[in-house]
Each structure stands twice: as C-alpha cells, then as structure tokens.
Amino acid sequence: MKVLHATPLAHLRFPVEQGRGRRYPELAHPYRNPFQRDRDRVVHARAFRRLENKTQVFAAGLSDHFRNRLTHTIEVSQIARTMASVLGLDEDLTEALALAHDIGHPPFGHAGEEILDRVMRRFGERFDHNLHALRIVETFENRYPRFPGLNLTFEVREGMAKHSRDFGPGEIPGLEEYLPGLRPPLEAQLIDLCDEIAYDTADLDDAYHAGLITMEQAASSSDKFRELDEAVSMQFPGAPERVRMHEVVRGLIDWLVSGLLEETLRAAGGLRDVDAVREYPLRLVQFTSAAKEGAAQLKSFLRSQVYESPQLTQGRQRSSLQMQRLFESLLEHPERLPATYREESAAQPLHRQVCDYIAGMTDGFFARTCSQWGL
C-alpha cells in the first residue's frame, strides 16, 4: 500500500457540532463532546459488561485465552480507531459505534440468535441482535433519572441500526427515524468490515490453539496465509510454530486493514462532504479486490474446518435445544421471571418479555438458570 498523506478523508469526517442531538435534550458537558459521552455510557452499561461472559466462537471453560464477545469488541474498536485515525475521520464516533456493535448479542453467539429468531417467528416477530442493541440503549439500560435508556446521540443510534445493512423507506417500520434510503457516515460504515477483519483473524488464531486446524491446512486454503507463512519461515527459521502463527495472523490483519484503507480512499476520495457520503448509492468503505478475495478464502476455510466442525456443532446443538426449552418453560411459568423485570416490561407481550430476558443472559447465567429449573 502506498504511504497515505495525513488524514486524507478529513473533509468527510462527521462534524460533531452538526449532530442531530439526543432524543432527550441535555446540557453540554464541560470537557467531553457528545460522542465521547456516548462512548463512556456504553462502557459503563451493564449490557457491555455482560459481553465478558458471552461466547464469541469457543465457549468459556475450554481455555482462558480464547476470545469472548467483550475481547472481540475491544479488538474491533482497536482496528476501527486505527482506520479512523489514518483517514482523518472522527475517532470518538467510531469508537462509540465499535464498542456498542455487539451489545445486543444473546448467549452462545450466532447460535443463540438463530434459535431466538426461530421461536419468535411463531408469534409473527423476529429477533435481530442489531435491533435488540437499539432497544437496550433506548429502554433497558435505566441508569439516569431524567430519561429512559442511555439517551445516545442520533448518529450512534443510526450507526447501530445500520451496522450490517442499509434499508429503504418503509422497509423496516421501526427504523423510519434513521434516514432510510441514505448511507450512514463513514465512521459507521467502518464498523462492519473492521468487525469482519477482527473475527476472521481471531477465529483463525483461536482455532489453531484449540487444535482444530493446522498451519498446513490454513496455508493450503488461503493464498495470503501461505505467502506470509513462507516469508516468516525464511526470516525466522528457528521460530516455534506457535510464534510463526502469531506473526502470520498479525500480517493478515495488517494486509486486510491496508486493503480496506486503500479501497476506501479510492472510493470516497472524490466526494465533497458528509452529505455526499449519505447520498452515495453504495457503501464506500470496502476492500480492494485482492483483500476481498483473501477474506473470502479465510471465511470459506473457517466455515468448513471450524464453524462446522463436530466439536462446535455439537455444542451449538446442545445450547440451542436448551435455549428452546428455557423459552418454553418461561412461557408456561412466567412467574419464574424476576418480579422487577416483569414490572418493567409489563407493556410487552409475554413472548417478547421472555425473548428479551433470555437475550440479556450471559452464558454462565443461562446455565445456572437452566440448572435451577431442571432444564
């Protein structure tokens, strides 16, 4: 990648002073801007702390070194902040969005999300972790006497709503306030692909240390992995294999981030301002063709050798069955829901109360709850 000039997309940086504000007006803070306050509110939220005991890919108990949902979030934030800094975008808005991007995840990763979505379809509803994250910051996190939720800025809430997809007018009725048909600012567009870089490389690293894959298998499936491994082996011929693996993973992260920077700069460099970003027909944060192909090779390898491996699919099947049992049990025995929770969520139908309650659980609390009721 060519050396970039300092802050090449600074003219596309979202101007914090032009933000649309909060749902409930607040006085300005004397030394923190609105996006810094949003970042801090997310960090202090109970939903954020619970990420420490929610599965990323490998369940807790297998090792103290595997990523969980919280450490993954920190890695996404680090990559996204680097991108924002190099491009000249707003690092505070970027960081707030990165830290909030996974707070709506239920226990047991995507397997938990799939089972909650499946059971909610019976009631004509759905479960989506991005929409659930919005409900958390709007309603469930009651830390302030003056308003419900965290009262985050419009731009952070919009970025959460559009984390992994855009939508048109009328497509998602509950999100009409978030400018359907328009793209979010570049800071929000960064998060999805920084998330992808973080989990592709981290899952590769964790899978190797879990004994699910070998470096030879990875090299035969990923051209860039093989190229980096050959270079590392020549430069450090006596390095232990696990150290080589760390060096290759570091190289993959750097290569993917560089590809994302290069193509984003090419795609967005000719735009005049933030409004032009919003009006552009496609997202501007994207990989070069080489990095996109490399990411696709990694994903294909991880899907076949890790995500669909017997060790992980058996665990997902057990947790999915247990989650469905807990859902049915709480529908039949709503008195098992905590009294304060029933009171606070009384305006919601029972199936939504149960879904939201399970979604907020950590893996550990889920296991203790199932044990308590003999599930």
C-alpha positions in Angstrom: 0.0 0.0 0.0 1.2 3.5 -0.8 2.0 5.8 2.1 -1.0 8.0 2.7 -0.9 11.7 3.2 -2.1 12.8 6.7 -5.8 12.5 7.2 -6.8 12.1 3.5 -10.5 12.0 4.2 -10.7 14.7 6.8 -13.2 16.6 4.7 -15.6 13.6 5.1 -15.2 13.5 8.9 -18.6 13.7 10.6 -18.7 17.2 12.3 -19.8 16.6 15.9 -21.2 20.1 16.1 -23.7 19.2 13.3 -25.1 16.1 15.0 -28.8 15.7 15.4 -28.6 15.6 19.1 -30.2 13.3 21.6 -33.8 12.1 22.0 -34.0 13.9 25.3 -32.0 17.2 25.3 -29.2 17.5 27.8 -26.8 20.3 28.7 -23.3 20.1 27.1 -20.6 18.6 29.2 -17.7 21.0 30.1 -14.9 18.8 28.7 -16.4 15.9 26.8 -18.1 16.1 23.4 -21.3 14.2 22.7 -19.6 11.2 21.0 -17.1 10.9 23.9 -20.0 10.8 26.3 -21.7 8.1 24.2 -18.6 6.0 24.3 -18.4 6.3 28.1 -22.1 5.5 28.5 -21.7 2.3 26.5 -18.6 1.3 28.5 -20.5 1.8 31.8 -23.6 -0.1 30.6 -24.4 -3.5 32.2 -25.0 -4.9 28.8 -21.4 -4.1 27.8 -20.0 -5.7 30.9 -22.0 -8.9 30.3 -20.1 -9.4 27.0 -17.3 -10.8 29.1 -19.3 -14.0 29.6 -20.8 -14.4 26.2 -19.4 -16.7 23.6 -17.7 -15.4 20.5 -16.9 -18.8 18.9 -15.4 -21.0 21.6 -17.4 -21.5 24.8 -16.0 -20.4 28.1 -14.2 -23.2 30.0 -12.2 -24.6 27.1 -9.4 -22.1 27.6 -8.8 -18.8 29.4 -7.1 -17.5 26.2 -9.9 -17.7 23.6 -11.8 -14.6 22.7 -15.1 -13.8 24.2 -17.6 -11.3 23.0 -16.0 -8.5 25.0 -12.4 -9.1 24.0 -13.6 -9.3 20.4 -15.3 -6.0 20.8 -12.1 -4.4 22.0 -10.2 -5.8 19.0 -12.8 -4.3 16.7 -12.5 -1.0 18.4 -8.7 -1.0 18.1 -8.9 -1.7 14.3 -11.7 0.8 13.7 -9.9 3.5 15.6 -6.8 2.9 13.6 -8.8 3.3 10.4 -10.5 6.4 11.5 -7.2 8.0 12.6 -5.4 7.3 9.4 -8.3 8.5 7.2 -9.0 11.6 9.4 -12.5 10.6 10.5 -14.0 11.1 13.9 -12.3 8.6 16.3 -14.8 9.2 19.1 -17.9 8.4 17.0 -16.0 5.4 15.5 -15.1 4.1 19.0 -18.6 4.5 20.4 -20.0 2.5 17.5 -17.4 -0.2 17.7 -17.9 -0.6 21.5 -21.7 -0.8 21.0 -21.9 -3.0 18.0 -22.3 -6.4 19.8 -24.2 -5.5 23.0 -27.4 -7.0 21.6 -26.0 -10.5 21.2 -27.7 -13.2 23.2 -25.7 -16.0 24.9 -23.9 -18.6 22.7 -23.2 -16.3 19.8 -25.0 -16.6 16.5 -26.5 -20.0 17.5 -28.4 -18.2 20.3 -29.5 -15.5 17.9 -30.8 -18.1 15.4 -32.8 -20.0 18.0 -34.4 -16.9 19.4 -35.3 -15.7 15.9 -36.8 -19.1 15.2 -39.1 -19.2 18.2 -40.1 -15.6 17.8 -41.3 -16.3 14.2 -44.1 -18.4 15.7 -45.5 -15.1 17.1 -45.1 -13.2 13.8 -42.0 -11.4 15.2 -38.2 -11.7 14.7 -35.0 -11.4 16.8 -32.1 -9.4 15.4 -29.2 -8.6 17.6 -28.7 -5.2 16.0 -32.3 -4.2 16.7 -32.1 -5.6 20.1 -29.0 -3.5 20.8 -31.0 -0.4 19.9 -33.7 -1.5 22.4 -31.1 -1.9 25.1 -29.7 1.6 24.7 -33.2 3.1 24.3 -35.0 1.3 27.0 -33.4 -1.5 29.1 -30.4 0.4 30.5 -32.0 2.6 33.1 -29.2 4.5 34.7 -30.5 8.0 34.6 -33.4 9.7 36.4 -34.2 12.1 33.6 -34.8 9.7 30.8 -35.0 6.0 29.9 -32.1 4.2 28.3 -28.7 5.8 27.6 -30.0 8.7 25.5 -27.3 8.3 22.9 -26.8 10.7 20.0 -28.7 10.2 16.8 -25.6 9.3 14.9 -24.6 6.5 17.2 -28.1 5.1 17.2 -28.3 5.4 13.4 -24.9 3.6 13.1 -26.2 0.8 15.3 -29.4 0.4 13.2 -27.3 0.3 10.0 -24.5 -1.8 11.3 -24.6 -4.5 8.7 -27.1 -3.4 6.2 -28.9 -0.3 4.8 -32.6 -0.2 4.3 -35.1 1.9 2.3 -38.2 3.8 3.3 -40.9 1.6 4.7 -38.7 -1.5 4.7 -38.2 -1.7 8.5 -41.1 0.3 10.0 -39.5 0.6 13.5 -36.5 2.3 12.0 -38.1 5.1 9.9 -36.4 7.8 12.0 -32.9 6.7 11.0 -32.9 8.2 7.4 -33.9 5.1 5.4 -32.5 5.2 1.8 -29.4 7.1 2.9 -26.0 5.8 3.8 -24.6 6.4 7.3 -21.4 8.4 7.8 -18.1 6.8 7.0 -17.4 6.3 10.7 -20.4 4.0 10.9 -19.5 2.3 7.6 -16.1 1.3 9.0 -17.5 -0.9 11.8 -18.9 -3.8 9.8 -15.7 -4.6 7.8 -13.5 -3.9 10.8 -15.6 -6.4 12.6 -15.0 -8.9 9.8 -11.2 -8.4 9.9 -11.3 -8.9 13.7 -13.3 -12.1 13.8 -11.7 -13.8 10.7 -8.2 -13.4 12.1 -9.1 -14.1 15.7 -11.1 -17.2 14.9 -8.2 -18.5 12.9 -5.9 -17.9 15.8 -8.2 -19.4 18.4 -8.9 -22.4 16.2 -5.2 -23.1 15.8 -4.6 -23.0 19.5 -7.7 -25.2 20.1 -6.2 -27.8 17.8 -9.0 -27.6 15.2 -6.7 -26.6 12.4 -3.0 -26.8 11.4 -0.9 -24.2 9.7 -0.5 -26.5 6.8 -4.3 -26.7 6.3 -4.6 -22.9 6.5 -1.8 -22.4 4.0 -3.4 -24.8 1.6 -6.7 -22.9 1.8 -5.5 -19.3 1.9 -3.1 -17.8 -0.6 -2.2 -14.9 1.6 -1.7 -17.2 4.7 0.7 -19.3 2.6 2.6 -16.3 1.4 3.0 -14.8 4.8 4.0 -18.1 6.4 6.7 -18.7 3.8 8.1 -15.2 4.5 8.0 -15.7 8.2 9.7 -19.1 7.9 12.5 -17.6 5.8 13.0 -14.6 8.1 12.8 -16.6 11.4 13.7 -20.2 10.6 14.1 -21.2 14.2 10.9 -19.7 15.5 8.4 -22.1 17.2 5.3 -22.9 15.2 3.0 -21.0 17.6 5.1 -17.9 17.3 5.0 -18.2 13.5 1.2 -18.4 13.7 1.1 -15.2 15.7 3.3 -13.5 13.1 1.1 -14.7 10.3 -2.1 -13.5 12.0 -0.5 -10.1 12.6 0.4 -10.0 8.9 -3.1 -10.9 7.9 -4.6 -8.2 10.0 -2.2 -5.6 8.6 -2.8 -6.7 5.0 -6.6 -6.6 5.3 -6.6 -3.3 7.1 -4.3 -1.9 4.4 -6.6 -3.2 1.7 -9.6 -1.6 3.4 -7.8 1.7 3.7 -6.7 1.7 0.1 -10.0 0.9 -1.5 -12.0 3.2 0.9 -9.7 6.1 0.0 -10.1 5.4 -3.7 -13.9 5.1 -3.5 -14.5 8.1 -1.2 -11.7 10.5 -2.0 -13.6 12.3 -4.8 -16.7 13.1 -2.6 -17.1 16.7 -1.4 -18.6 16.3 2.1 -20.6 14.2 4.5 -23.9 14.8 2.7 -22.3 13.3 -0.5 -21.4 10.2 1.6 -25.0 9.9 2.7 -26.4 10.3 -0.8 -24.0 7.9 -2.5 -25.8 4.8 -3.8 -23.4 2.3 -2.2 -21.3 2.0 0.9 -17.9 3.5 0.4 -15.9 1.5 3.0 -14.8 -1.6 1.1 -11.9 -3.9 0.4 -9.6 -4.0 -2.6 -10.4 -6.9 -4.9 -7.4 -8.8 -3.6 -8.2 -8.3 0.1 -11.9 -9.2 -0.6 -10.8 -12.5 -2.2 -8.4 -13.1 0.6 -11.1 -12.6 3.2 -13.4 -14.9 1.3 -10.8 -17.6 1.3 -10.4 -17.3 5.1 -14.1 -17.4 5.6 -14.5 -20.5 3.5 -11.8 -22.2 5.4 -13.1 -21.2 8.8 -16.6 -22.3 7.9 -15.6 -25.8 6.7 -12.9 -26.5 9.3 -14.0 -24.6 12.4 -17.6 -23.4 12.5 -19.0 -26.7 11.0 -16.6 -28.9 12.9 -18.2 -31.6 15.1 -16.7 -30.1 18.2 -18.5 -26.8 17.7 -21.7 -28.0 16.0 -22.4 -30.5 18.9 -22.0 -27.7 21.4 -24.3 -25.4 19.4 -27.0 -28.1 19.1 -27.0 -28.6 22.9 -27.2 -24.9 23.7 -29.9 -24.3 21.0 -32.0 -27.2 22.4 -31.6 -25.9 25.9 -32.5 -22.3 24.9 -35.7 -23.5 23.3 -36.6 -25.5 26.4 -35.9 -22.4 28.6 -38.1 -20.3 26.3 -41.0 -22.7 26.5 -40.6 -23.1 30.3 -40.8 -19.3 30.9 -43.8 -19.1 28.6 -45.5 -21.7 30.8 -44.3 -20.3 34.1 -43.9 -16.5 33.7 -43.7 -16.3 37.5 -40.2 -17.5 37.1 -39.2 -14.2 35.6 -37.8 -11.7 38.2 -40.6 -9.5 39.6 -38.8 -6.3 38.8 -38.3 -7.4 35.2 -41.9 -8.3 34.8 -42.9 -4.9 36.2 -40.6 -3.0 33.9 -41.6 -5.0 30.8 -45.3 -5.2 31.5 -46.2 -3.3 28.4 -44.7 -6.1 26.2 -46.4 -9.4 25.3 -45.1 -12.4 27.2 -43.2 -13.9 24.3 -41.3 -10.7 23.9 -40.6 -10.4 27.6 -39.2 -14.0 27.6 -37.1 -13.4 24.5 -35.6 -10.2 25.8 -34.9 -11.8 29.2 -33.0 -14.7 27.6 -31.2 -12.4 25.2 -29.8 -10.4 28.1 -28.3 -13.5 29.8 -24.6 -14.4 29.9 -23.6 -17.9 29.1 -23.0 -18.6 32.8 -26.3 -17.2 34.0 -28.1 -19.1 31.3 -26.5 -22.4 32.5 -27.3 -21.6 36.1 -31.0 -20.8 35.3 -31.4 -24.0 33.3 -29.9 -26.0 36.2 -32.2 -24.3 38.7 -35.3 -25.3 36.7 -34.0 -28.8 35.8 -33.7 -28.0 32.1 
